[in-house]
């Protein structure tokens, strides 16, 4: 198993995790239910751990696929740049989720503040997760690439 294979295994949870976590957190806020909010925090923390694995395997995956026909350096570079920004947001989301979990467990007066801070960060994370997921998918799934990507590779569009 090489880094490209490992990257394909671990890269989905950092994308799907914040989406699921956001939905669960909205439910927890709506129902004013601390265990539901804690579940969302756990999802965010888990997604952050998978973000670390995804970033770690990404460089090796790049080395394996960058010289393949119809891939090209530009499309990988775009994905890498978005992934680095997304990782920073995920690290922040994970750290604040740990604090939110602790404040909920200790029934701290700032627990509600952290719920809404995590909500805002998770919305930003979901926005970036869709961008990273799409740019990563475009690397091997040529059918979702915009026309411009084919022109840059001097390859004819599959349409």
N, C-alpha and C positions, 0 to 999 in steps of 0.2 A: 504494500500500500504506500503510495507516494503522497507528497504534499497536496497535489491537485485533487486526489481522491479524498484525502482528509478534509480539505477545504470544502469540497462539495457536501461532505457529511455534516460538518458543523456550521456552515454559513447560513442555514435556514432559520435557526432559532433566534439569532439576533434580529432577524427581520420580522418574523412572526410573533416573537415574544412580546415586544412592545405594543403591538396591535392588540393581542389578547389581554395583556396587562392593563392597557388603557380602558378596554371595555369592562373588565372586572372592576377597575378603580372607579369608573363612572357609576357602576352598580353599587359599590360600597359607599360612595358619597351620597347617591340618591337615597339609599335605604338607611344611611347613617349607621352602617354596620362595620365595626372595627375588624372582625375576622375576615370579612370580604376584602377590605382594604389591605390587610396583612397578606392575603393571598396575592393580590396585585403586586405588592412590594416584592414578594418572593419570586414572582414571575419576572419582574424587572431585574432582580439580582441574578437570577439564573441566566437570563438573556445577556447580562453583562459578562458573566463568566464565559459564555459561548462566544461573545465578542472577542475576548482575549484569545481564545483558541482560533477563531476565524482570522484575526489579524496575524497571528503567529504563522499560520499555514498559508496565508495569502502570498507572501514573497516567494515561497517555494513553488506555489502553483503558477505564479507569473513566469518564473524561469522555465517551467515545463511547457507552457502553452504559447508564449509570446512569439515564437517563430513559426507557429503552425500557419498553414495557408488560411486566408480569410479572417485572421485574428487581428494582427497589427498592434503596434505599440500604442497608438493613440487611444484606442478603445479600452485597453488595459489601464493606461495612465488615467483616463477619466474615471474609471471604476475605483482605482486606487486612491485618487484625490477625494472622491466622495466618501469612500470607506474610512479614510483617516478622520474626516470631519465627523462622520457618524460615530466612530469609536469614541471620540472625545465626549460627545453628547451621551453616549451609553455609559461611559465611565462615570460621568456626573450623575446620571439617572440611577445607576447602581449604588453609588455612595450615598446619595440623598435618600434612596429607598432603605438602606441600612439604618440611617438616622430615623427615618419615619417609622420603621419597624420597632426600633428601640423606644422611641417616644410613645408609641402605642402600647407596647408591653408595660412600660412604666407609668402609663396614664398621665404623661406629662402635659402641661397646659399648652405647649406648642405643637402638639400632635396634629391638630386640625390645620394649622398653618402649613406643616410639612405635606399634608394630604394635597392641598391646593398647589403647592410648589411642585410636587411630583407630577400632578396633573399637567401643569404647563410644560414641564420638561419632557414628559412622555408624549405630548402632542407634537413637540418639535422632533422628538426621536422617531415618531411614526412617519412624519413628513420625510425625514432623511432616509428612513428604512425603505420607503418605496423607491426613492431615487437610487439608492445603493443596489437594491434588489433588481431593478430594471437594468441598470448599467452592468451588473454582473451577469444577468441573463443574456444580454446582448453579446457577450463574449463568445458564447458557443451557440446561442439560438439566433441565427441570422434572420429568421423570420420576423423577429420583433425589432430589428434595427431600423432606424430611420434611413431614408434614401441617402442622405449625406454620408453616412458611414460607409456605404458601398462605393460611393464616388471616391472617397479618400483612399480606399484599398484598391482602386482600379479593378473592381469586381462587379459583374453585372448583378443587379437585384434579382431575387428569385421570383418576382411577380410576373 
